[in-house]
Amino acid sequence: MTKDDDYLVKIVKEWDISSLLELFRAGGWWKEEWNPAHIPDLVKASFAFAVAIRVEDGVTAGMGRVISDGISDAYIQDLVILPEYRRRGIGARIVRTLLDHCTSNNIFWIAIIAEPGTEDFYGTLGFSRMNEYVPMLFSGGST
């Protein structure tokens, strides 16, 4: 675990494209045919986009974002920490920052589709399984 002052977690409306591209790749969520020039629009259009910066050298160690209408529901997605910075509490700090942003805007229905094996992590942050629901993904698109 690192000290809280080793990393700064903040909500941003713009960020370095190459740092975010590295994070998307680390999460396995980037398709090389996609255009990185769209990343600034993704950041700007998010209800909240958080980055974790290592204070010592400015490395962008992690990110996460919320998509929402800003009124009723919110979904956390794209939470990823670079492999060499994992297990230091950075992901939890990003999630808490995103949750605080949502709740301070009176949004309390906040969901995430978590990867297998991450239930304990998200459980410590207040999330629980939605037993009556099944996450689904549209497969007819080209993306």
ZIJORA-V410690 format. One record per pair of residues at least 12 apart in sequence whose C-alpha atoms are under 10 Angstrom apart, sorted by the first residue. I is the first residue (numbers start at 1). J is the second residue. Records with the same first field share a line. If there is no record, write none. Layout:
I=J / J
This chain:
1=86 / 87 / 88 / 89 / 90
2=85 / 87 / 88 / 89 / 90
3=88 / 89 / 90
4=88 / 89 / 90 / 93
5=54 / 55 / 56
6=52 / 53 / 54 / 55 / 56 / 90
7=51 / 52 / 53 / 54 / 55 / 56 / 58 / 59 / 60 / 61 / 62 / 88 / 89 / 90 / 93
8=51 / 52 / 53 / 54 / 55 / 58 / 60 / 61 / 90 / 93 / 94
9=50 / 51 / 52 / 53 / 54 / 55 / 60 / 61 / 62 / 63 / 90 / 91 / 93 / 94 / 95 / 96 / 97 / 98
10=48 / 49 / 50 / 51 / 52 / 53 / 63 / 93 / 94 / 97 / 98
11=47 / 48 / 49 / 50 / 51 / 52 / 63 / 64 / 65 / 94 / 97 / 98 / 101
12=43 / 44 / 46 / 48 / 49 / 50 / 51 / 65
13=40 / 41 / 42 / 43 / 44 / 45 / 46 / 47 / 48 / 49 / 50
14=39 / 40 / 41 / 42 / 43 / 44 / 49
15=39 / 40 / 43 / 44 / 49 / 50 / 51 / 60
16=39 / 40 / 60
17=36 / 37 / 38 / 39 / 40 / 43
18=36 / 39 / 60
19=51 / 59 / 60 / 61 / 62 / 63
20=36 / 39 / 40 / 43 / 51 / 60 / 61 / 62 / 63 / 80
21=36 / 39
22=60 / 61 / 62 / 82
23=60 / 61 / 62 / 63 / 64 / 78 / 79 / 80 / 81 / 82 / 83
24=62 / 63 / 78 / 79 / 80 / 81 / 82
25=80 / 82
26=62 / 80 / 81 / 82 / 83
27=78 / 79 / 80 / 81 / 82 / 83
28=80
29=78 / 80
31=143
33=143
34=143
42=65
43=65 / 66
45=66 / 67 / 68
46=65 / 66 / 67 / 68 / 69
47=65 / 66 / 67 / 68 / 69 / 70 / 74 / 75 / 76 / 98 / 101 / 102
48=64 / 65 / 66 / 67 / 68 / 70 / 74 / 76 / 97 / 98 / 99 / 101 / 102
49=63 / 64 / 65 / 66 / 67 / 76 / 77 / 78 / 79 / 94 / 97 / 98 / 101
50=62 / 63 / 64 / 65 / 66 / 79 / 93 / 94 / 95 / 97 / 98 / 101
51=63 / 64 / 65 / 79 / 80 / 81 / 90 / 91 / 93 / 94 / 97
52=64 / 81 / 90 / 91 / 93 / 94
53=90
54=85 / 90
60=81 / 82 / 85
61=80 / 81 / 82 / 83 / 84 / 85 / 86 / 90 / 91
62=78 / 79 / 80 / 81 / 82 / 83 / 85 / 86 / 90 / 91 / 94
63=77 / 78 / 79 / 80 / 81 / 82 / 90 / 91 / 94 / 95
64=76 / 77 / 78 / 79 / 80 / 81 / 91 / 94 / 95 / 97 / 98
65=77 / 78 / 79 / 80 / 94 / 95 / 97 / 98
66=78 / 79 / 95 / 98 / 99 / 101 / 102 / 110 / 111 / 112
67=110
68=102 / 107 / 110
69=107
70=102 / 105 / 106 / 107
71=102 / 105 / 106 / 107 / 108 / 109
72=102 / 105 / 106 / 107 / 108 / 109 / 110
73=102 / 106 / 107 / 108 / 109 / 110 / 111
74=98 / 99 / 102 / 103 / 107 / 108 / 109 / 110 / 111 / 112
75=98 / 102 / 109 / 110 / 111 / 112 / 113
76=95 / 98 / 99 / 110 / 111 / 112 / 113 / 114
77=95 / 111 / 112 / 113 / 114
78=112
79=91 / 92 / 94 / 95 / 112 / 114
80=94
81=94
91=121 / 122
92=121 / 122 / 124 / 125
93=125
95=122 / 125
96=125 / 126
98=110
99=125 / 126
110=127
111=127 / 128 / 129 / 130
112=127 / 128 / 129 / 135
113=129 / 134 / 135 / 136
114=129 / 135
